[in-house]
């Protein structure tokens, strides 16, 4: 076990892991005082696992398809997570709905990123829906996880003007650039002990965080 004073994090992924890469890059650059001790994917052979291995981070695959139901999968996941004794669990493109039991177990140290300006557009196809609704703004939200999907208290949001972007893939690409900035930022606040959750309210430096909404020109 490392003797580093940094908080320990486990990252859960299901895919390419570009957000994971943003964490790795910031840790390696000395910008993010976090020890990512393990990356778990619920899907084998995804790009994010390769990214972790390249950064010498331990990986594990726990395939949800091999479990009878959500509860037994979540038990297996929690059991593996527990061996790491993490301070923070980061969902980074983890495409599984977690049981309320799992979410409660890790309340206050389980965070997610969602590609919309919550509470707008929970769920999937957020970019397409924002374009179709002729929204002026779109973006991403980092939030604490609660049992209701994409509904937890927001830690930080980043937004951009949709402008002429009419292609949802292009918008997704633009929003990802924001994700790669705000997600490590939220983790940094956590790692520096500046962030907490009190009665469902996000506190930054002990204060009810003033609207943490940042505008990006990407
Ligand atoms: C991101 O858009 C994230 O917001 C969503 O899933 C995507 C994951 O991308 N939850 P990546 O695997 O981090 O590249």
Boltz pocket constraint, residues with backbone or C-beta under 6 A from the ligand:
constraints:
  - pocket:
      binder: B
      contacts: [[A, 15], [A, 16], [A, 17], [A, 18], [A, 19], [A, 20], [A, 48], [A, 92], [A, 93], [A, 94], [A, 113], [A, 114], [A, 115], [A, 176], [A, 179]]
      max_distance: 6.0
